[in-house]
Amino acid sequence: MAECITCEEEYSDKRLALGYGTCLDCGQADAVVIANARTKQKLAEIAPRLAAGEFEDNEKQTDFDSEPPAED
């Protein structure tokens, strides 16, 4: 059995033969971190002003589709 380089637990030799040095749980955790970083990078490319924190507060905008409050 192969030993995970992260948690030192044993995992299948078949997984090691495929080139993975980690068990399934540690591999999944690493994959989530990488996917989140890539998503953040892509979103920053699509909307750089939003990623930099330059955005308007949506609560200050007027909702023109709603009816004005009824007066008594």
mmCIF file of the N, C-alpha and C atoms, coordinates in Angstrom:
data_MODEL
# 
_entry.id   MODEL 
# 
loop_
_atom_site.group_PDB 
_atom_site.id 
_atom_site.type_symbol 
_atom_site.label_atom_id 
_atom_site.label_alt_id 
_atom_site.label_comp_id 
_atom_site.label_asym_id 
_atom_site.label_entity_id 
_atom_site.label_seq_id 
_atom_site.pdbx_PDB_ins_code 
_atom_site.Cartn_x 
_atom_site.Cartn_y 
_atom_site.Cartn_z 
_atom_site.occupancy 
_atom_site.B_iso_or_equiv 
_atom_site.pdbx_formal_charge 
_atom_site.auth_seq_id 
_atom_site.auth_comp_id 
_atom_site.auth_asym_id 
_atom_site.auth_atom_id 
_atom_site.pdbx_PDB_model_num 
ATOM 1   N N  . MET A 1 1  ? 0.838   -1.177 0.000   1.00 0.00 ? 1  MET A N  1 
ATOM 2   C CA . MET A 1 1  ? 0.000   0.000  0.000   1.00 0.00 ? 1  MET A CA 1 
ATOM 3   C C  . MET A 1 1  ? 0.891   1.252  0.000   1.00 0.00 ? 1  MET A C  1 
ATOM 4   N N  . ALA A 1 2  ? 0.440   2.243  -0.739  1.00 0.00 ? 2  ALA A N  1 
ATOM 5   C CA . ALA A 1 2  ? 1.159   3.514  -0.812  1.00 0.00 ? 2  ALA A CA 1 
ATOM 6   C C  . ALA A 1 2  ? 0.749   4.400  0.368   1.00 0.00 ? 2  ALA A C  1 
ATOM 7   N N  . GLU A 1 3  ? 1.590   5.371  0.704   1.00 0.00 ? 3  GLU A N  1 
ATOM 8   C CA . GLU A 1 3  ? 1.321   6.263  1.831   1.00 0.00 ? 3  GLU A CA 1 
ATOM 9   C C  . GLU A 1 3  ? 1.105   7.686  1.314   1.00 0.00 ? 3  GLU A C  1 
ATOM 10  N N  . CYS A 1 4  ? 0.023   8.321  1.752   1.00 0.00 ? 4  CYS A N  1 
ATOM 11  C CA . CYS A 1 4  ? -0.339  9.683  1.346   1.00 0.00 ? 4  CYS A CA 1 
ATOM 12  C C  . CYS A 1 4  ? 0.731   10.660 1.837   1.00 0.00 ? 4  CYS A C  1 
ATOM 13  N N  . ILE A 1 5  ? 1.151   11.583 0.972   1.00 0.00 ? 5  ILE A N  1 
ATOM 14  C CA . ILE A 1 5  ? 2.179   12.553 1.356   1.00 0.00 ? 5  ILE A CA 1 
ATOM 15  C C  . ILE A 1 5  ? 1.619   13.658 2.255   1.00 0.00 ? 5  ILE A C  1 
ATOM 16  N N  . THR A 1 6  ? 0.303   13.765 2.333   1.00 0.00 ? 6  THR A N  1 
ATOM 17  C CA . THR A 1 6  ? -0.318  14.807 3.151   1.00 0.00 ? 6  THR A CA 1 
ATOM 18  C C  . THR A 1 6  ? -0.691  14.296 4.540   1.00 0.00 ? 6  THR A C  1 
ATOM 19  N N  . CYS A 1 7  ? -1.484  13.229 4.582   1.00 0.00 ? 7  CYS A N  1 
ATOM 20  C CA . CYS A 1 7  ? -1.995  12.747 5.875   1.00 0.00 ? 7  CYS A CA 1 
ATOM 21  C C  . CYS A 1 7  ? -1.316  11.461 6.351   1.00 0.00 ? 7  CYS A C  1 
ATOM 22  N N  . GLU A 1 8  ? -0.458  10.892 5.521   1.00 0.00 ? 8  GLU A N  1 
ATOM 23  C CA . GLU A 1 8  ? 0.287   9.681  5.841   1.00 0.00 ? 8  GLU A CA 1 
ATOM 24  C C  . GLU A 1 8  ? -0.583  8.441  6.029   1.00 0.00 ? 8  GLU A C  1 
ATOM 25  N N  . GLU A 1 9  ? -1.798  8.475  5.495   1.00 0.00 ? 9  GLU A N  1 
ATOM 26  C CA . GLU A 1 9  ? -2.669  7.298  5.506   1.00 0.00 ? 9  GLU A CA 1 
ATOM 27  C C  . GLU A 1 9  ? -2.325  6.433  4.297   1.00 0.00 ? 9  GLU A C  1 
ATOM 28  N N  . GLU A 1 10 ? -2.651  5.178  4.373   1.00 0.00 ? 10 GLU A N  1 
ATOM 29  C CA . GLU A 1 10 ? -2.398  4.287  3.250   1.00 0.00 ? 10 GLU A CA 1 
ATOM 30  C C  . GLU A 1 10 ? -3.532  4.386  2.236   1.00 0.00 ? 10 GLU A C  1 
ATOM 31  N N  . TYR A 1 11 ? -3.167  4.277  0.950   1.00 0.00 ? 11 TYR A N  1 
ATOM 32  C CA . TYR A 1 11 ? -4.161  4.256  -0.114  1.00 0.00 ? 11 TYR A CA 1 
ATOM 33  C C  . TYR A 1 11 ? -3.710  3.265  -1.187  1.00 0.00 ? 11 TYR A C  1 
ATOM 34  N N  . SER A 1 12 ? -4.540  3.033  -2.163  1.00 0.00 ? 12 SER A N  1 
ATOM 35  C CA . SER A 1 12 ? -4.312  1.991  -3.167  1.00 0.00 ? 12 SER A CA 1 
ATOM 36  C C  . SER A 1 12 ? -3.057  2.242  -4.006  1.00 0.00 ? 12 SER A C  1 
ATOM 37  N N  . ASP A 1 13 ? -2.331  1.155  -4.286  1.00 0.00 ? 13 ASP A N  1 
ATOM 38  C CA . ASP A 1 13 ? -1.164  1.235  -5.153  1.00 0.00 ? 13 ASP A CA 1 
ATOM 39  C C  . ASP A 1 13 ? -1.561  1.594  -6.586  1.00 0.00 ? 13 ASP A C  1 
ATOM 40  N N  . LYS A 1 14 ? -2.780  1.248  -6.968  1.00 0.00 ? 14 LYS A N  1 
ATOM 41  C CA . LYS A 1 14 ? -3.266  1.594  -8.305  1.00 0.00 ? 14 LYS A CA 1 
ATOM 42  C C  . LYS A 1 14 ? -3.339  3.116  -8.472  1.00 0.00 ? 14 LYS A C  1 
ATOM 43  N N  . ARG A 1 15 ? -3.722  3.803  -7.421  1.00 0.00 ? 15 ARG A N  1 
ATOM 44  C CA . ARG A 1 15 ? -3.776  5.267  -7.466  1.00 0.00 ? 15 ARG A CA 1 
ATOM 45  C C  . ARG A 1 15 ? -2.359  5.842  -7.599  1.00 0.00 ? 15 ARG A C  1 
ATOM 46  N N  . LEU A 1 16 ? -1.422  5.266  -6.909  1.00 0.00 ? 16 LEU A N  1 
ATOM 47  C CA . LEU A 1 16 ? -0.028  5.692  -7.016  1.00 0.00 ? 16 LEU A CA 1 
ATOM 48  C C  . LEU A 1 16 ? 0.500   5.451  -8.427  1.00 0.00 ? 16 LEU A C  1 
ATOM 49  N N  . ALA A 1 17 ? 0.111   4.325  -9.032  1.00 0.00 ? 17 ALA A N  1 
ATOM 50  C CA . ALA A 1 17 ? 0.543   4.013  -10.390 1.00 0.00 ? 17 ALA A CA 1 
ATOM 51  C C  . ALA A 1 17 ? 0.008   5.038  -11.396 1.00 0.00 ? 17 ALA A C  1 
ATOM 52  N N  . LEU A 1 18 ? -1.133  5.653  -11.081 1.00 0.00 ? 18 LEU A N  1 
ATOM 53  C CA . LEU A 1 18 ? -1.682  6.699  -11.942 1.00 0.00 ? 18 LEU A CA 1 
ATOM 54  C C  . LEU A 1 18 ? -0.984  8.035  -11.757 1.00 0.00 ? 18 LEU A C  1 
ATOM 55  N N  . GLY A 1 19 ? -0.111  8.116  -10.748 1.00 0.00 ? 19 GLY A N  1 
ATOM 56  C CA . GLY A 1 19 ? 0.671   9.330  -10.544 1.00 0.00 ? 19 GLY A CA 1 
ATOM 57  C C  . GLY A 1 19 ? 0.204   10.201 -9.402  1.00 0.00 ? 19 GLY A C  1 
ATOM 58  N N  . TYR A 1 20 ? -0.753  9.738  -8.617  1.00 0.00 ? 20 TYR A N  1 
ATOM 59  C CA . TYR A 1 20 ? -1.265  10.510 -7.484  1.00 0.00 ? 20 TYR A CA 1 
ATOM 60  C C  . TYR A 1 20 ? -0.473  10.176 -6.227  1.00 0.00 ? 20 TYR A C  1 
ATOM 61  N N  . GLY A 1 21 ? 0.012   11.202 -5.537  1.00 0.00 ? 21 GLY A N  1 
ATOM 62  C CA . GLY A 1 21 ? 0.766   10.991 -4.312  1.00 0.00 ? 21 GLY A CA 1 
ATOM 63  C C  . GLY A 1 21 ? -0.070  11.159 -3.066  1.00 0.00 ? 21 GLY A C  1 
ATOM 64  N N  . THR A 1 22 ? -1.379  11.362 -3.258  1.00 0.00 ? 22 THR A N  1 
ATOM 65  C CA . THR A 1 22 ? -2.271  11.580 -2.114  1.00 0.00 ? 22 THR A CA 1 
ATOM 66  C C  . THR A 1 22 ? -3.435  10.598 -2.151  1.00 0.00 ? 22 THR A C  1 
ATOM 67  N N  . CYS A 1 23 ? -4.069  10.432 -0.986  1.00 0.00 ? 23 CYS A N  1 
ATOM 68  C CA . CYS A 1 23 ? -5.271  9.605  -0.905  1.00 0.00 ? 23 CYS A CA 1 
ATOM 69  C C  . CYS A 1 23 ? -6.437  10.374 -1.542  1.00 0.00 ? 23 CYS A C  1 
ATOM 70  N N  . LEU A 1 24 ? -7.575  9.733  -1.667  1.00 0.00 ? 24 LEU A N  1 
ATOM 71  C CA . LEU A 1 24 ? -8.735  10.376 -2.296  1.00 0.00 ? 24 LEU A CA 1 
ATOM 72  C C  . LEU A 1 24 ? -9.190  11.616 -1.524  1.00 0.00 ? 24 LEU A C  1 
ATOM 73  N N  . ASP A 1 25 ? -9.235  11.544 -0.201  1.00 0.00 ? 25 ASP A N  1 
ATOM 74  C CA . ASP A 1 25 ? -9.707  12.675 0.596   1.00 0.00 ? 25 ASP A CA 1 
ATOM 75  C C  . ASP A 1 25 ? -8.792  13.887 0.452   1.00 0.00 ? 25 ASP A C  1 
ATOM 76  N N  . CYS A 1 26 ? -7.496  13.686 0.547   1.00 0.00 ? 26 CYS A N  1 
ATOM 77  C CA . CYS A 1 26 ? -6.546  14.803 0.411   1.00 0.00 ? 26 CYS A CA 1 
ATOM 78  C C  . CYS A 1 26 ? -6.524  15.324 -1.022  1.00 0.00 ? 26 CYS A C  1 
ATOM 79  N N  . GLY A 1 27 ? -6.651  14.425 -1.989  1.00 0.00 ? 27 GLY A N  1 
ATOM 80  C CA . GLY A 1 27 ? -6.703  14.830 -3.386  1.00 0.00 ? 27 GLY A CA 1 
ATOM 81  C C  . GLY A 1 27 ? -7.929  15.686 -3.669  1.00 0.00 ? 27 GLY A C  1 
ATOM 82  N N  . GLN A 1 28 ? -9.053  15.316 -3.078  1.00 0.00 ? 28 GLN A N  1 
ATOM 83  C CA . GLN A 1 28 ? -10.291 16.089 -3.240  1.00 0.00 ? 28 GLN A CA 1 
ATOM 84  C C  . GLN A 1 28 ? -10.140 17.472 -2.621  1.00 0.00 ? 28 GLN A C  1 
ATOM 85  N N  . ALA A 1 29 ? -9.550  17.545 -1.443  1.00 0.00 ? 29 ALA A N  1 
ATOM 86  C CA . ALA A 1 29 ? -9.353  18.835 -0.773  1.00 0.00 ? 29 ALA A CA 1 
ATOM 87  C C  . ALA A 1 29 ? -8.438  19.743 -1.602  1.00 0.00 ? 29 ALA A C  1 
ATOM 88  N N  . ASP A 1 30 ? -7.379  19.188 -2.166  1.00 0.00 ? 30 ASP A N  1 
ATOM 89  C CA . ASP A 1 30 ? -6.484  19.963 -3.018  1.00 0.00 ? 30 ASP A CA 1 
ATOM 90  C C  . ASP A 1 30 ? -7.206  20.443 -4.278  1.00 0.00 ? 30 ASP A C  1 
ATOM 91  N N  . ALA A 1 31 ? -8.025  19.573 -4.857  1.00 0.00 ? 31 ALA A N  1 
ATOM 92  C CA . ALA A 1 31 ? -8.754  19.922 -6.071  1.00 0.00 ? 31 ALA A CA 1 
ATOM 93  C C  . ALA A 1 31 ? -9.738  21.066 -5.822  1.00 0.00 ? 31 ALA A C  1 
ATOM 94  N N  . VAL A 1 32 ? -10.397 21.071 -4.677  1.00 0.00 ? 32 VAL A N  1 
ATOM 95  C CA . VAL A 1 32 ? -11.339 22.142 -4.344  1.00 0.00 ? 32 VAL A CA 1 
ATOM 96  C C  . VAL A 1 32 ? -10.604 23.471 -4.213  1.00 0.00 ? 32 VAL A C  1 
ATOM 97  N N  . VAL A 1 33 ? -9.456  23.472 -3.569  1.00 0.00 ? 33 VAL A N  1 
ATOM 98  C CA . VAL A 1 33 ? -8.664  24.698 -3.419  1.00 0.00 ? 33 VAL A CA 1 
ATOM 99  C C  . VAL A 1 33 ? -8.243  25.241 -4.779  1.00 0.00 ? 33 VAL A C  1 
ATOM 100 N N  . ILE A 1 34 ? -7.768  24.363 -5.643  1.00 0.00 ? 34 ILE A N  1 
ATOM 101 C CA . ILE A 1 34 ? -7.329  24.776 -6.982  1.00 0.00 ? 34 ILE A CA 1 
ATOM 102 C C  . ILE A 1 34 ? -8.507  25.289 -7.806  1.00 0.00 ? 34 ILE A C  1 
ATOM 103 N N  . ALA A 1 35 ? -9.641  24.589 -7.754  1.00 0.00 ? 35 ALA A N  1 
ATOM 104 C CA . ALA A 1 35 ? -10.815 25.013 -8.520  1.00 0.00 ? 35 ALA A CA 1 
ATOM 105 C C  . ALA A 1 35 ? -11.318 26.372 -8.050  1.00 0.00 ? 35 ALA A C  1 
ATOM 106 N N  . ASN A 1 36 ? -11.341 26.607 -6.743  1.00 0.00 ? 36 ASN A N  1 
ATOM 107 C CA . ASN A 1 36 ? -11.793 27.904 -6.226  1.00 0.00 ? 36 ASN A CA 1 
ATOM 108 C C  . ASN A 1 36 ? -10.858 29.032 -6.653  1.00 0.00 ? 36 ASN A C  1 
ATOM 109 N N  . ALA A 1 37 ? -9.556  28.778 -6.644  1.00 0.00 ? 37 ALA A N  1 
ATOM 110 C CA . ALA A 1 37 ? -8.586  29.793 -7.069  1.00 0.00 ? 37 ALA A CA 1 
ATOM 111 C C  . ALA A 1 37 ? -8.748  30.109 -8.550  1.00 0.00 ? 37 ALA A C  1 
ATOM 112 N N  . ARG A 1 38 ? -8.963  29.091 -9.366  1.00 0.00 ? 38 ARG A N  1 
ATOM 113 C CA . ARG A 1 38 ? -9.152  29.317 -10.801 1.00 0.00 ? 38 ARG A CA 1 
ATOM 114 C C  . ARG A 1 38 ? -10.452 30.073 -11.065 1.00 0.00 ? 38 ARG A C  1 
ATOM 115 N N  . THR A 1 39 ? -11.509 29.735 -10.343 1.00 0.00 ? 39 THR A N  1 
ATOM 116 C CA . THR A 1 39 ? -12.777 30.433 -10.504 1.00 0.00 ? 39 THR A CA 1 
ATOM 117 C C  . THR A 1 39 ? -12.635 31.901 -10.131 1.00 0.00 ? 39 THR A C  1 
ATOM 118 N N  . LYS A 1 40 ? -11.966 32.169 -9.038  1.00 0.00 ? 40 LYS A N  1 
ATOM 119 C CA . LYS A 1 40 ? -11.747 33.550 -8.607  1.00 0.00 ? 40 LYS A CA 1 
ATOM 120 C C  . LYS A 1 40 ? -10.946 34.322 -9.649  1.00 0.00 ? 40 LYS A C  1 
ATOM 121 N N  . GLN A 1 41 ? -9.926  33.687 -10.224 1.00 0.00 ? 41 GLN A N  1 
ATOM 122 C CA . GLN A 1 41 ? -9.101  34.334 -11.242 1.00 0.00 ? 41 GLN A CA 1 
ATOM 123 C C  . GLN A 1 41 ? -9.931  34.633 -12.494 1.00 0.00 ? 41 GLN A C  1 
ATOM 124 N N  . LYS A 1 42 ? -10.738 33.682 -12.940 1.00 0.00 ? 42 LYS A N  1 
ATOM 125 C CA . LYS A 1 42 ? -11.565 33.885 -14.128 1.00 0.00 ? 42 LYS A CA 1 
ATOM 126 C C  . LYS A 1 42 ? -12.598 34.984 -13.898 1.00 0.00 ? 42 LYS A C  1 
ATOM 127 N N  . LEU A 1 43 ? -13.212 35.011 -12.717 1.00 0.00 ? 43 LEU A N  1 
ATOM 128 C CA . LEU A 1 43 ? -14.187 36.061 -12.417 1.00 0.00 ? 43 LEU A CA 1 
ATOM 129 C C  . LEU A 1 43 ? -13.527 37.432 -12.381 1.00 0.00 ? 43 LEU A C  1 
ATOM 130 N N  . ALA A 1 44 ? -12.292 37.483 -11.912 1.00 0.00 ? 44 ALA A N  1 
ATOM 131 C CA . ALA A 1 44 ? -11.561 38.747 -11.895 1.00 0.00 ? 44 ALA A CA 1 
ATOM 132 C C  . ALA A 1 44 ? -11.264 39.219 -13.310 1.00 0.00 ? 44 ALA A C  1 
ATOM 133 N N  . GLU A 1 45 ? -11.041 38.285 -14.235 1.00 0.00 ? 45 GLU A N  1 
ATOM 134 C CA . GLU A 1 45 ? -10.828 38.652 -15.629 1.00 0.00 ? 45 GLU A CA 1 
ATOM 135 C C  . GLU A 1 45 ? -12.109 39.153 -16.276 1.00 0.00 ? 45 GLU A C  1 
ATOM 136 N N  . ILE A 1 46 ? -13.235 38.560 -15.913 1.00 0.00 ? 46 ILE A N  1 
ATOM 137 C CA . ILE A 1 46 ? -14.521 38.936 -16.503 1.00 0.00 ? 46 ILE A CA 1 
ATOM 138 C C  . ILE A 1 46 ? -15.009 40.269 -15.938 1.00 0.00 ? 46 ILE A C  1 
ATOM 139 N N  . ALA A 1 47 ? -14.911 40.452 -14.641 1.00 0.00 ? 47 ALA A N  1 
ATOM 140 C CA . ALA A 1 47 ? -15.418 41.653 -13.970 1.00 0.00 ? 47 ALA A CA 1 
ATOM 141 C C  . ALA A 1 47 ? -14.336 42.221 -13.054 1.00 0.00 ? 47 ALA A C  1 
ATOM 142 N N  . PRO A 1 48 ? -13.315 42.878 -13.606 1.00 0.00 ? 48 PRO A N  1 
ATOM 143 C CA . PRO A 1 48 ? -12.206 43.353 -12.777 1.00 0.00 ? 48 PRO A CA 1 
ATOM 144 C C  . PRO A 1 48 ? -12.617 44.413 -11.756 1.00 0.00 ? 48 PRO A C  1 
ATOM 145 N N  . ARG A 1 49 ? -13.583 45.275 -12.084 1.00 0.00 ? 49 ARG A N  1 
ATOM 146 C CA . ARG A 1 49 ? -14.017 46.297 -11.128 1.00 0.00 ? 49 ARG A CA 1 
ATOM 147 C C  . ARG A 1 49 ? -14.676 45.662 -9.910  1.00 0.00 ? 49 ARG A C  1 
ATOM 148 N N  . LEU A 1 50 ? -15.460 44.626 -10.149 1.00 0.00 ? 50 LEU A N  1 
ATOM 149 C CA . LEU A 1 50 ? -16.121 43.928 -9.048  1.00 0.00 ? 50 LEU A CA 1 
ATOM 150 C C  . LEU A 1 50 ? -15.100 43.206 -8.175  1.00 0.00 ? 50 LEU A C  1 
ATOM 151 N N  . ALA A 1 51 ? -14.112 42.601 -8.803  1.00 0.00 ? 51 ALA A N  1 
ATOM 152 C CA . ALA A 1 51 ? -13.078 41.884 -8.058  1.00 0.00 ? 51 ALA A CA 1 
ATOM 153 C C  . ALA A 1 51 ? -12.228 42.843 -7.229  1.00 0.00 ? 51 ALA A C  1 
ATOM 154 N N  . ALA A 1 52 ? -12.070 44.085 -7.700  1.00 0.00 ? 52 ALA A N  1 
ATOM 155 C CA . ALA A 1 52 ? -11.274 45.077 -6.978  1.00 0.00 ? 52 ALA A CA 1 
ATOM 156 C C  . ALA A 1 52 ? -12.080 45.768 -5.887  1.00 0.00 ? 52 ALA A C  1 
ATOM 157 N N  . GLY A 1 53 ? -13.372 45.460 -5.818  1.00 0.00 ? 53 GLY A N  1 
ATOM 158 C CA . GLY A 1 53 ? -14.208 46.058 -4.784  1.00 0.00 ? 53 GLY A CA 1 
ATOM 159 C C  . GLY A 1 53 ? -14.855 47.362 -5.218  1.00 0.00 ? 53 GLY A C  1 
ATOM 160 N N  . GLU A 1 54 ? -14.772 47.693 -6.497  1.00 0.00 ? 54 GLU A N  1 
ATOM 161 C CA . GLU A 1 54 ? -15.382 48.915 -7.006  1.00 0.00 ? 54 GLU A CA 1 
ATOM 162 C C  . GLU A 1 54 ? -16.776 48.597 -7.542  1.00 0.00 ? 54 GLU A C  1 
ATOM 163 N N  . PHE A 1 55 ? -17.773 48.682 -6.716  1.00 0.00 ? 55 PHE A N  1 
ATOM 164 C CA . PHE A 1 55 ? -19.128 48.444 -7.169  1.00 0.00 ? 55 PHE A CA 1 
ATOM 165 C C  . PHE A 1 55 ? -20.075 49.329 -6.381  1.00 0.00 ? 55 PHE A C  1 
ATOM 166 N N  . GLU A 1 56 ? -21.244 49.588 -6.975  1.00 0.00 ? 56 GLU A N  1 
ATOM 167 C CA . GLU A 1 56 ? -22.237 50.430 -6.324  1.00 0.00 ? 56 GLU A CA 1 
ATOM 168 C C  . GLU A 1 56 ? -23.137 49.583 -5.439  1.00 0.00 ? 56 GLU A C  1 
ATOM 169 N N  . ASP A 1 57 ? -23.663 50.206 -4.414  1.00 0.00 ? 57 ASP A N  1 
ATOM 170 C CA . ASP A 1 57 ? -24.572 49.525 -3.514  1.00 0.00 ? 57 ASP A CA 1 
ATOM 171 C C  . ASP A 1 57 ? -25.929 49.405 -4.191  1.00 0.00 ? 57 ASP A C  1 
ATOM 172 N N  . ASN A 1 58 ? -26.426 48.189 -4.376  1.00 0.00 ? 58 ASN A N  1 
ATOM 173 C CA . ASN A 1 58 ? -27.693 47.975 -5.061  1.00 0.00 ? 58 ASN A CA 1 
ATOM 174 C C  . ASN A 1 58 ? -28.883 48.477 -4.253  1.00 0.00 ? 58 ASN A C  1 
ATOM 175 N N  . GLU A 1 59 ? -28.741 48.626 -2.967  1.00 0.00 ? 59 GLU A N  1 
ATOM 176 C CA . GLU A 1 59 ? -29.849 49.090 -2.140  1.00 0.00 ? 59 GLU A CA 1 
ATOM 177 C C  . GLU A 1 59 ? -30.172 50.555 -2.408  1.00 0.00 ? 59 GLU A C  1 
ATOM 178 N N  . LYS A 1 60 ? -29.211 51.319 -2.911  1.00 0.00 ? 60 LYS A N  1 
ATOM 179 C CA . LYS A 1 60 ? -29.433 52.728 -3.176  1.00 0.00 ? 60 LYS A CA 1 
ATOM 180 C C  . LYS A 1 60 ? -30.178 52.949 -4.483  1.00 0.00 ? 60 LYS A C  1 
ATOM 181 N N  . GLN A 1 61 ? -30.244 51.943 -5.338  1.00 0.00 ? 61 GLN A N  1 
ATOM 182 C CA . GLN A 1 61 ? -30.937 52.076 -6.602  1.00 0.00 ? 61 GLN A CA 1 
ATOM 183 C C  . GLN A 1 61 ? -32.439 51.984 -6.386  1.00 0.00 ? 61 GLN A C  1 
ATOM 184 N N  . THR A 1 62 ? -33.174 52.696 -7.221  1.00 0.00 ? 62 THR A N  1 
ATOM 185 C CA . THR A 1 62 ? -34.635 52.709 -7.125  1.00 0.00 ? 62 THR A CA 1 
ATOM 186 C C  . THR A 1 62 ? -35.198 51.551 -7.929  1.00 0.00 ? 62 THR A C  1 
ATOM 187 N N  . ASP A 1 63 ? -36.202 50.894 -7.388  1.00 0.00 ? 63 ASP A N  1 
ATOM 188 C CA . ASP A 1 63 ? -36.879 49.818 -8.079  1.00 0.00 ? 63 ASP A CA 1 
ATOM 189 C C  . ASP A 1 63 ? -38.069 50.417 -8.814  1.00 0.00 ? 63 ASP A C  1 
ATOM 190 N N  . PHE A 1 64 ? -37.970 50.567 -10.122 1.00 0.00 ? 64 PHE A N  1 
ATOM 191 C CA . PHE A 1 64 ? -39.005 51.223 -10.902 1.00 0.00 ? 64 PHE A CA 1 
ATOM 192 C C  . PHE A 1 64 ? -40.175 50.308 -11.219 1.00 0.00 ? 64 PHE A C  1 
ATOM 193 N N  . ASP A 1 65 ? -40.030 49.017 -10.974 1.00 0.00 ? 65 ASP A N  1 
ATOM 194 C CA . ASP A 1 65 ? -41.102 48.080 -11.260 1.00 0.00 ? 65 ASP A CA 1 
ATOM 195 C C  . ASP A 1 65 ? -42.138 48.021 -10.143 1.00 0.00 ? 65 ASP A C  1 
ATOM 196 N N  . SER A 1 66 ? -41.800 48.499 -8.978  1.00 0.00 ? 66 SER A N  1 
ATOM 197 C CA . SER A 1 66 ? -42.730 48.388 -7.849  1.00 0.00 ? 66 SER A CA 1 
ATOM 198 C C  . SER A 1 66 ? -43.648 49.602 -7.787  1.00 0.00 ? 66 SER A C  1 
ATOM 199 N N  . GLU A 1 67 ? -44.798 49.384 -7.219  1.00 0.00 ? 67 GLU A N  1 
ATOM 200 C CA . GLU A 1 67 ? -45.793 50.462 -7.042  1.00 0.00 ? 67 GLU A CA 1 
ATOM 201 C C  . GLU A 1 67 ? -45.365 51.354 -5.893  1.00 0.00 ? 67 GLU A C  1 
ATOM 202 N N  . PRO A 1 68 ? -45.638 52.664 -5.972  1.00 0.00 ? 68 PRO A N  1 
ATOM 203 C CA . PRO A 1 68 ? -45.338 53.540 -4.843  1.00 0.00 ? 68 PRO A CA 1 
ATOM 204 C C  . PRO A 1 68 ? -46.250 53.196 -3.668  1.00 0.00 ? 68 PRO A C  1 
ATOM 205 N N  . PRO A 1 69 ? -45.814 53.438 -2.449  1.00 0.00 ? 69 PRO A N  1 
ATOM 206 C CA . PRO A 1 69 ? -46.664 53.118 -1.295  1.00 0.00 ? 69 PRO A CA 1 
ATOM 207 C C  . PRO A 1 69 ? -47.948 53.938 -1.316  1.00 0.00 ? 69 PRO A C  1 
ATOM 208 N N  . ALA A 1 70 ? -49.015 53.292 -0.898  1.00 0.00 ? 70 ALA A N  1 
ATOM 209 C CA . ALA A 1 70 ? -50.324 53.960 -0.886  1.00 0.00 ? 70 ALA A CA 1 
ATOM 210 C C  . ALA A 1 70 ? -50.350 54.996 0.224   1.00 0.00 ? 70 ALA A C  1 
ATOM 211 N N  . GLU A 1 71 ? -50.921 56.164 -0.112  1.00 0.00 ? 71 GLU A N  1 
ATOM 212 C CA . GLU A 1 71 ? -51.031 57.223 0.887   1.00 0.00 ? 71 GLU A CA 1 
ATOM 213 C C  . GLU A 1 71 ? -52.397 57.127 1.566   1.00 0.00 ? 71 GLU A C  1 
ATOM 214 N N  . ASP A 1 72 ? -52.436 57.380 2.867   1.00 0.00 ? 72 ASP A N  1 
ATOM 215 C CA . ASP A 1 72 ? -53.700 57.306 3.621   1.00 0.00 ? 72 ASP A CA 1 
ATOM 216 C C  . ASP A 1 72 ? -54.428 58.612 3.626   1.00 0.00 ? 72 ASP A C  1 
# 
